[in-house]
């Protein structure tokens, strides 16, 4: 007999279909086998698919505490912002969760989400330290120069600051070289960012090492970007835009050792996996 598993596809950090970052969301009464979750993520072929299990009660509507894991098409990851936002959208607006706040138990600790100007994700801050210009990095990115380099302490994302939004938007990396650099340097993904006039800052995110050449909108990278730009701009609350082809908009706030990510999300597909 076929097993039916409900699954949703959500465009996160946008209020328009085909914008923001798409994520899969799969909510089941009990945890699925790791191999099955990886296969589903591969089948969905999105940057991440979230797997959610209610804790304490199997009634999703009344539950406020969930297990949450994220898989790319090739591996599990420790933190994913847009798939967390996508999950929040499904729980509050599809399953009509009654809780004011929802807690997720994850490999990055407890994450708390709530409704506020769309949805608010409460994530741990990821501070970064300045590093010397890594050899061959600029060649991999196809840019002549950069203003700053920093490596985040927790997620090991390598941040590169360019002079303008236009320079960030025009980036055309050599992903083969970038993947080789990532393996040799030991970082996990590349944040390229710049100060802006329309927004406080813009960015793009590349992660060829986990099978994602470019992530359209990346919540986790903003746990690095928020404290970085807060120090430079002298602001605790900022507007951010990830200038990928799909684009995504975020409001970010720094609260001591936490980062609040505020954004919208929209359901674009729902169906059943037949296994």
N, C-alpha and C positions, 0 to 999 in steps of 0.2 A: 504493500500500500504506500502511495506517495506521501511524503511528509511535506506539508505546506508551511512555509516561513514567510511572514509578512515583511516586506522591505519597502523603503522609501528612498527617493532621491531628492535632496534639498539643495537649492542654491543659497549659499550662506554669504553673509556680509553684502547683501543687496536686497532690494524690494522689487526687482525686475527679473523675469525669467531669462535664462541664458547669460546672466551676468554673475559676478561674484565667483565663489568657488563651490562646485558641486561635491556633495558627499553622500554616501550611502548610509542608511540607518536601519539597523536590524534589531528589533526588540523581541526577546524570547523569555519564556518563564524560567528556564534553566540555561546555564551556560552551554554553549556549543563546544564541540571538540576543536582544539586549536587548528588542526589540519582542515576541518570544514570551514572555519572562519577565514583561513588563508585562501582557500579555494573560492569562497564567495567573494572575497575582496578582489581576487584575480578576475572572476567572472564579471563583476561590476566595472572593473577597469577604471576606477576613479582614483584620485590621489589618495583618499582614505575612505574606508568604510568603518562605521562605528558599530560595535556590538554591545548591547545594553541588556542587563538582567536586573529586575527589581529585587531588592533585598528586604527582608522583614515581612513582606507580604507579596503575593503574586498579583494583587489588584493594582494595576499600573496607575489608575486614576487616583487612588488614595495613597500611593507610595511616594515617599520623599527622599529615598535613599537607594541608589542604584550602583551596580558595578558597571564600569565603562572601559572598553578596550578599543584600540584603533589599529587597523591593518592597512598598509599600502598593498598594491598588487604583489609585492615581493617579500614584505616582512612586517612584523609588528613594530609600532613606534611608541615612545614613552609619553608623548604629549601631542595633541592636535587640537588647535583652536576652532577651526571652521567646522570640523565634524562634531565638536562639542556643541557649538551653536546650532548645528543642524539637528542634533539630538534634542536639544532644548526646545526647538521649534515643534518637533513631533510630539514631545511629551505634553507641552502646554496647550498646543493648538489642535492636535489630532486626538490625543488621548484625554485631553481636558484635565490634566493633573491639577488637583486642588491646592497643593502646597504653595505657599508664597515663595519658598526657596527650595531648590532641589540640590541634593548633595550627590556627587559622583565619587566613587572610590576607584582610583586609578593608579597606574604605576608612577605617577608624579605626585601622589598624595591625594588628599581630599580637595575636590574642586566644587565651588558653590555657584549656582546660577539662579537668576531671578528675572522677573519682568521689569524692565525699566528702559524707556525710550527704545522699544523693541525688546532686546534681551541683554542682560549684563552677565558677563563671565568673570568670575573672581579667580585669577590665576596667580601663582607665585612669581615674584620678580626674578629675572635672570640678569644679574649685573655682568658687565663686560670689562675687560682690561685691555688697554692699548698694547699693540704688538708692532714690531718692526715690519716693514713691507716684505711679505713673503715672496721669495724668488719665484718667478714664472707665473705668478697669479694674474698680473695685468695682461699678459699674453693670452692666458686662458679666457679672460673676460673680454678680450679685444678692445681694451681701453688704453690710452696713452699714459694716464696718470690718475691718482686718487689723492684725496685730502687726509684720509685717516683710515686706520685699520684697528679692529678690536675683536677679541675672542670672548664669547660668553662663557661664564663659569660652569653653568649647569648643562645646557644643551649643546655646548661646544659649537655654536654657530659662529661663522666668521663674518664680521660686519665690515663692509667697505663703503666709505663715504665719498661720493663724487660731488662735483661742483654745482650741479643743477638738475632739476627735474628732467630737462630735455636729454641730458647725458644718460640718466637712468633709463628713460623710456626707449632710447635708441640702442641700448645694449643688445649685442648679438654674440653671446658667448660661444666658444668652441667647447661643446659638452664632452667630447672625448678627452680633451686636455683637462677640462675642469674636473672630470671624474677621477683622472689619474692624480691630479693635485690633491683632491680630497682624501684619497687613500694614503698618500705619502705624508700629508700634513696632519691628518688625524682629526680634522674638523667634521661637523655634521651639517652640511648645508652652507649656503652663502646668502647673506643679506646685503643687497646693494641699495643705498639710501642717499637722499639729498634733502636739504632744506628747500622749502617752497614758499610761494606767496599766497596761492589759493588755499593750500593746506599748510599745516605746520611742517609736515615732512611727507615725503613719498618714499616708496621702496619697491623692490622686486625680490623674489626669493627663488633660488635654484638649489636643487638637491638631487643631482644625477646619481649619487651614491646609493639612494634608496629607490631608484627607478622613476624619479620625478624630475625631468629636466627643468621645468618651471612650474611652480605652484601658483595658481591664479591669485589667491588671497590666503595669507598665512597668519592665523591667530597667534601661534606660538612664537613666531619671530617678533611680534609686537611686545612680548614680555621682555625682549632684549632692547628693542627700539625705544620703548617708552622711557625707561630710566636713562638711556643714552641721550635722547633729545631733551628730556626734562632738565638735565644738567646744563646742556648747551643753551637752551632757550629760556631757562628760568621759569618753566611752566609745569604745573601738575596735571592739567587737563589740556589735551591737544586733539586736533583733527588730523587724520591720516588717510592717505589713499595709496593703495597698492596698484601701480600703473601697468599691470599686465594687460593682455589683449581683452580679457573679460572685465577687468577693473573691480575693485572692491573698496568700500568706504567703512571706516571705523572711527569711533570716538574712543580715546584712551585716557585713563586716569591713573596716576601713581599715588598709592596709599601705603606709605612706608614700605613693607616688604611684599606688597600685593599690587597687581596690575588689574584694573578693571577694563575689560574690552566690551564696548557697547556696539551692537549692530542688529541689522534686520536679517530675515531669512524667509524663503518662500518654498513651498512644496511644489515640485514640478512633475513628480512621477510617483505612483504607488502601485504595488502589485504583489504577487506571491511567487516565491521560489518553489519549484516542484522538485523535490529531491528523493 
